[in-house]
Amino acid sequence: MTWTILVLILGIALYMFGGMLLKQDTKKPAMGVIWAKKAIKVISIIMVAGSVCRLYVPYYLTSVNPAILQEMVEGMQAQQNAEKNKAIRKFVRESAFEMSEHAPILGNPEAKKTIYVWTAASCGYCRRVHGELDRVLKARDDVKVVMKNFSIHGVMSDGPARAMIAAKMQDAAKAAKFADIVMTKEYRPSENIQDQAKLAAAIEKNLMKFAKEAGLDTDQLKKDMTSEVVEIELANVRDLANRFEITGTPFLIIGEEAFPGAIPADQINAALDK
């Protein structure tokens, strides 16, 4: 701001007194002097105009028409989203198998329309969007939901994520039922446990109750939770989150379009029908 004001003052001074800096014959000025005066005038006008613009534009954007800033931000976000969706489209088309291979799948596994959801059982918004997805799946059989279980909240999300992925190693249908139970029932212990190891053990105990309810072999599930397959899927979830710039859950890819945050069933259906 200070430099802008100084340039403005200098520009005004040059415009008013710049010609006095040149030596000239008062009777018959040389052509060089005449052109030099004109050049000084042009430079001074440019300096004044540029300074005024730099001083006025922030005032205009913040005081006269602040809405334009919001429009600019929205336009930039729309452009960024379009570029992200383009990258997602390309990757999903080329890597659909790898994205679904070890992930639990809800709905019709043979459906052509696919929803990928980055989710965490410990996330309240994820549980809400799970309910919206369930509404969609109950109303139509032409879509499947691929759950990318994101272990982002320590033991609160790590155990459920591992258990849901490991469940698919036994049976895909039972894994889907188990995932639904985990996302709709409370698996966290009612007591306040500060020790993380004890908390993880209490969570696993509740998860095994849900697994038994879903018809899974709990002994095998415990072993599979630390298997290489589970590690591969968790790494895939993290890698794709980095690729798609996913910083939180839930995050949905419906068809080939990205939707950060919890969205209602109507919006999900609209995206599926595009």
DOMI-239116 format. One record per residue: x, y, z of N, C-alpha, C in turn. Coordinates in steps of 0.05 Angstrom, whole numbers, plus 5000, padded with zeros to 4 digits. Layout:
XYZXYZXYZ...
***
This chain:
501649765000500050005000501750255000503850255017505650495018506950544992508050334979509350364954507450454932505050374933503050454914502450754916502250854940501751134945504151304935506551204940508951344931509151364901508451134888508351134858506251324848503951344861501851524853502851814855504151884877505152164881507252224860509052024855511152074835509952104807507951954801506551974775505352244771504052354792502752614790504952834787507152804802509252994800510553004772510952764761512052744734510152874714507652824717505652944698505753244699505953354723505853644726508453784721510653664729513253804728515453654712514753434700516753274686518153424664516553594650517753744628519953934636519954024661521954214672524654084675524653814674527253674678528953684652527653754630529053754604529954034596532454054587533454304577532254344549531354594544530154644518530454934509530354964484530555234472527655344471527255564485524555664488523455764461525255854443524255954417523555724398525155514397524655294379525555034392523754894407524454644420525254424400527254274408528154054390526053834391526053684369524153464366524553254388527153214395527753014416526453094443526553354449525453454474522453424474521153484451518253454448517453164453518852974441518152694444518752594473520852704484521452634512519252724531518152964526515953064543513552884540512952804515510652624511511052354525513552254524514052004537513752024567514652254579514252294607511352304615509752434598506852464603505552184603506352014583505151744580505951574604508551584612509451434635508051514660507751774664506451884688503451794689502151804665499351714665499051424672500951264661500850974668501250934698503151084709503751054738501351134755500051354747497651444762495351254759494851164734492650984730493050714744495450604743496050354756495750374786496650594797496550634826493650664835492050814820489250854827487750584826488350424806487150164804487849984827490349984835491249814857489949904883489550174886488350274911485250234911484050244887481050234886480049954886481449774872480349494869479849364896481749364915481049234941478649364954478449634952476149774964473549684951473649664924471249584909470449294916472349114919471748834924470748794953471748954972471048915000468749085009468349314996466349505006464049554986464649584961462649644941461149394931462749184924461448944912462848694923462548634949463948404961462848134949460448134938459347884928461047774905462547954891464147854869466347664878467247714903469347534914468247254918465747234927464446974930464146834903463346994883462946894856465646784845467846934851470446844842471246584855470746574881471446324896469846094886467246134882465545924872466345834844467046024828467945954801470545794801472445874819474945724821474445444832472645414852471945154863470644974842468945094826467644944805469644844784471545004778473644924759475444704771476144734796477744534810476244264811473544284818471944034819471743904792471544064771471343954744473843804737476143924744478743794739479043534756478143554781478343314798476543094788474143164779472242964769473342834743474742994727475942884703478042674710479742734730481742544739480542294751478342334766476942114778475741924757474442054737473241894715475341704702477641824696479741674682480641434700481141494725482241294743480241074749477741154754475640954760475240764736475240874712474840704688477040504686479540584693481840404689482340224713481340294737482140144761479840044778477540004765475139934780475539664796476839474783477239214796479039244822481239384819483039424842481639574865479839754858478339914879476339744893475339524880473239364892474139094902476539004894477438724899477138634928478138794946478138714974476138874992474639044980472839224995470139094998468839125022466139025025464239165005462339014995460439124975457539084985456039304985453239294993451539304968449139194969447339194946447838974927447239014902447538804881450338804871451938594878454738584869455138594839453038504824453238494795452238754781451338944797450239194786452339344771451539474749453439634733453939904745452040014759452440284771453740244799455840404803457540374827457740634843457540604869458140824887460540734904462540904905464840854923464541054946464740954970464441134993466841095012468241315017470341315038468941375064469141185082467541205106469041105131468141175154469341085179467041035199467040805211464940735230464740935253466941065260467041245282466041525275465341565250464441835240461441845239460342035254457442065255456142135227457542295212456542365185456642125166458541945171458741705154456441525161455641505186453441345194450841455182450641715181448341845169448141785139450341805125450341755096449941455091450841285109450340995106447240945106445841095123442941065123441641155096442741375085441741475059442441265037444741155038445440955018443640705021443040635045441240405050438540455038437540705040434940775027435140734997437340814986437640784956437740494949439240334964439540044957436939894960435239974979432739834983430739904961431140134948429240224928429940134900432440044896433339974869435439754870435639594850437539374849439639404827439839644816441739694794444239834804444739824830447039964840448439804863451039834865452439714887454139934900454739894926456340084942458839944950461140054942463739954950464740114973465039984996465840125021468940135023470040375022472840415026473240505055473740305072473840365101476440505109476140755118478340925123479040925153481340825160482240815188483541085195481941275203483041545208482641645236481241495254480841585281482041395301484441295296485741115315484240865319484240765344482940505350479940515345478740755346475840785343474940705315476740745295476040675268477640445257480040395269481740185258480639905260479639835284478439575288476039515270474139695269471839655251472639635221474539805213475439795185476639525179478439435196479739175192477738945192475838955211473838745213472038725188471238955178469438955155470838855130473438925127475038835104475538535107476238445131476838165136474337985132472038095138469537945135469037855106469838025087469537955059471137705051473337665066475037435060473537165066471537175083469936935089467536915070466037125068463537105052462637395046462137455021461437725012458737815023456837635023454137705032454137745063455537575077455637605106457237855113459237915097460838165102459038405099457238405079455438635075453538665099452538435109450738445132452238545156454738455160456438535182456938835181457638935157458239215154455839385161453539295153451039445159450639455189451139235203450739225232452739425246455239415237457339585249456639885245455539955221454940225215452340325227450740145238448140225249447840175280449540005290449439945319451940075333451740105359453940225374455940005382458340025371460439835377462339935398462140195404463940315424463040245452464840195470464040125498462740355512460840295529459440505543461140645564463040495575464840615596467040775582468040975597470241145587472941005592474140895571476640755574478840925562480841005578482941175568485241015556485840785567487940615557487240515529488840585509488240525481488140225475489940075488489939785484487339655495486539745519484039635531481639725515481739975504479540075487479239905462481539845449481539685425480439405431481139295454480139025461477139025466476139245479473239265484471739295458472839445439471539485413471539225398473739075398473838825384471838625395471538625421469538445434466738505423466038755421463338825411463138755381465338805366465338735338464938435333466038275350465737985348462837895353461438045371458637985375457038045350457738265337456338335312457038125290459538035290460437845270458937585273458537495298457037255303454137285294453037525299450237575290450037565259452137635245452137635216452837355205453437165223454036885214456936835207458737005216461536975210463036805230465236685222466936535240468736745254468236785280469636995295472636935299473336685303476136615306477636675280476536605258477836655232477936955227475837095235475737385230477937525245478437445270480637565286483337525272483737285261486237235247486537405221484337415207484337555181484637855185483937965208484138255212486938355211488938175214491738255212493038135188491438045169492537915145493638115125495038005105496238175084494038305067491838155063489638265046488538515059488138515085487138745099489038975097491638925100493639135098493639255069493339085049493239175022490939365017488539285028486139455024486339715039487339715064487739955079489640145065491740035053493640195038492340315013490740145000489340244976487440474983486040455005484240665014485840925019488140905032489741145037490841255011491841084994493041174969491041324951488641204950486541334934485641594946485541604973484841854986486842074980489342004979491442204971491042284942490542094924490242144896487842334891485642274905483142434901482942674919485142714936485142944954482842934974482442694985480342655005481542715032480442905046481542985072479642915095477242825089475342745110473242555099471642455117469542265110466842385119464642305106464542125082465342275057466142115037466742215010465742004990464042094972462841904954463741964925464041754910464341764881461941614869460241764857457841654845458041664815458141424803458741414775461641514771461941754762464641864757464742144768463142204789463042474800463442464830464942654841465642654869463742824886463042714910461242854928462442844957463843054965464843064993462643125012462542985035460543035055458142855053456442875073454042705074451942835056450842675037448842775019446342595021443942705016441542555019441042354996439142175001438541964981437542084955436042304956435042424931437342514913439442634926441742724910443342484899443442274915444842034906443541914882440841894883439341784861439641964836439542224840439842404817442542364803444642324819447342284808447442014794446141814804446141554792444641554765442641724763440941724739441941914717444242044721445342214701446242064677
***
